[in-house]
Amino acid sequence: MEKPSLPELLHAAVTAVGGTERPGQVTMAESVAEAIDGGTHLLVQAGTGTGKSLGYLVPALAHGERVVVATATLALQRQLVERDLPRTVDALHPLLRRRPEFAMLKGRSNYLCLHRLHEGVPQDEEEGLFDQFEAAAPTSKLGQDLLRMRDWADETETGDRDDLTPGVSDRAWAQVSVSSRECLGATKCAYGAECFAEMARERAKLSEVVVTNHALLAIDAIEGAPVLPQHEVLIVDEAHELVSRVTGVATGELTPGQVNRAVRRAAKLVNEKAADQLQTAAEGFERLMELALPGRLEEIPEDLAYALMALRDACRTVISGIGATRDKSVQDEDAVRKQALASVESVHDVAERITNGSEWDVVWYERHDRFGASLRVAPMSVSGLLREKLFADRSVTLTSATLKLGGDFNGVGASLGLAAEGTEGDDLPQWKGVDVGSPFEYRKQGILYVAKHLSRPARDGDRVDMLDELTELIQAAGGRTLGLFSSMRGAQLAAEELRSRIPEFPILLQGEETLGELIKNFAADPKTCLFGTLSLWQGVDVPGPSCQLVVMDKIPFPRPDDPLMSARQKAVEDAGGNGFMAVAATHAALLMAQGAGRLVRASGDRGVVAVLDQRLATARYGSYLKASLPDFWYTTDRNQVRKSLAAIDASAVQAEAEAAAN
């Protein structure tokens, strides 16, 4: 039988999901197939509505090799596994004459641990384990969640936390889950044969398509102990998030609470001398953390360096001795010991990393009102790591609606460890960038308005003129506003002020309810506005009349005192580059592109993206930022924008009235 062509396969898949083939989707599928067949790498910018999941799934399934698909969000993982993959596999089965298997794989702590559930949780203060079901009051929220999880354990086939509905708190889940370091291992655990995490890994090994997240992909690449099955093709969706997720995995943290927990867990599992050494080192570290001032530590102060070395050495002694002392009176000693070892090793690794003082690491001190003091260490850049670990042995396709910043892919490519597109070199991964466009007519559907008349934003200053402008825009739009703020303080101040100014338009504020509830309520009532910060710039998908005005209070540059960003900027400048453009402007462009993408989510959407920061129109870098946004009609005319918003609002009100009448 003749092998089916890519257009045939794509047509079958699109028909199966009830979609419509689009030129951009066809171009994307052809480009992905070419990269996979040639063993090369591809960056694909595919706007909202392109149908990009089928644009990469169809050529990947047609190739027949194992493919790993990594996403940043749970929502997209679920969409792939519960909707796109089942329908696509069914549609392609008659043409491919095989039915590819697929599976989802997450980190171990996302799965219910049967050992924890049945044997109890190691406790810090005493030896042995305690029964969390007896310890928690059955009438408390924690107790009710634990009892519900015990019943769920008998019903679930996956043990996946995200399959438990309604969900439970992090505190409750911690009682029935373990990290990879705490796990006894399938061969040593009495429940190894039934382990949900192990079953998920086995399913992944037998599957042609494995759906995972960026964090697990990073762990697989960084830690050298493979957690993903061997694969020939990697597809990274929501790829604009990859660098920050990899940075998060590669970041270490040390807090007094974490160190004291390690002390308690190890105390009765080692001899008295080793326990005392760790206790003394922990006290010295905690004392210094109370005195430290926030900010980057370009050189570790001498007293802190000594405290960290003492902590590292004490942890090393405990790690060596933790297996030498056996106490049969400790219930389920192996589990208790494993948890203690995981805590001590975690402290040791971060203390050693900071003490070693790599020039490629950034170390800083933070103090939070809620979480207390912490010492953090992160890589200056993950580009070299990604170039070496991600692109070496497989074809990689990275896709997102926002990869082309300032008109080309080179900025994002550089953050991924890729040289400028077209650069030749034996040790340089070969790649190309493709922008397949969007099915939306941005110039007809949206306006980009820059409030050029406003005063230049000052850091943390009150912006009365900005609040006046925001009030007038919301009134013209009849509500329907998503307010994206560069800081939580800015969002809170604006919400408080506008609630008193325009009470007829309800203002929802991030943090006052769960994000899911906020978005649901925002979508349900067109007069409602939603204000918030970082996660709203990327996490809101509300097509239709409820979101017809997207407001950015100012260009979202990183804070000047952000230790990691400022260190990265300085490193670029020291190397002779433009640190501001390479780091701060790129960061802002990516966020603004994501934020502006909240406006047009469907072919019938109309509206305005309003940037209340004159610098987008007046500063030299403004053209770079504008070139990173969808190609909306551009204006600085405030009266024209108010008229347009009022007309869009009137049209929406009429449509709502007609829908209600029918």
HUTANOR-V662364 format. One record per helix or strand of 2 or more residues. SS is the DSSP state (a for helix, b for strand). FROM is the first residue (numbers start at 1). LEN is the number of residues. If there is no record, write none. Layout:
# HUTANOR-V662364
[[SS;FROM;LEN] [SS;FROM;LEN]]
This chain:
# HUTANOR-V662364
[[a;6;11] [a;23;16] [b;41;5] [a;52;12] [b;67;5] [a;74;23] [b;102;3] [a;108;3] [a;114;6] [b;121;2] [b;129;2] [a;132;4] [a;141;13] [a;161;3] [a;170;5] [a;192;3] [a;196;10] [b;209;5] [a;214;9] [b;233;4] [a;239;11] [b;252;3] [a;256;14] [a;272;20] [b;295;2] [a;302;20] [a;333;24] [b;361;8] [b;372;8] [a;383;7] [b;395;6] [a;410;6] [b;431;5] [a;442;4] [b;446;5] [a;464;14] [b;481;4] [a;488;14] [b;507;3] [a;515;10] [b;529;4] [a;534;6] [b;549;4] [a;563;12] [a;579;18] [b;607;5] [a;615;4] [a;622;6] [b;633;3] [a;638;24]]
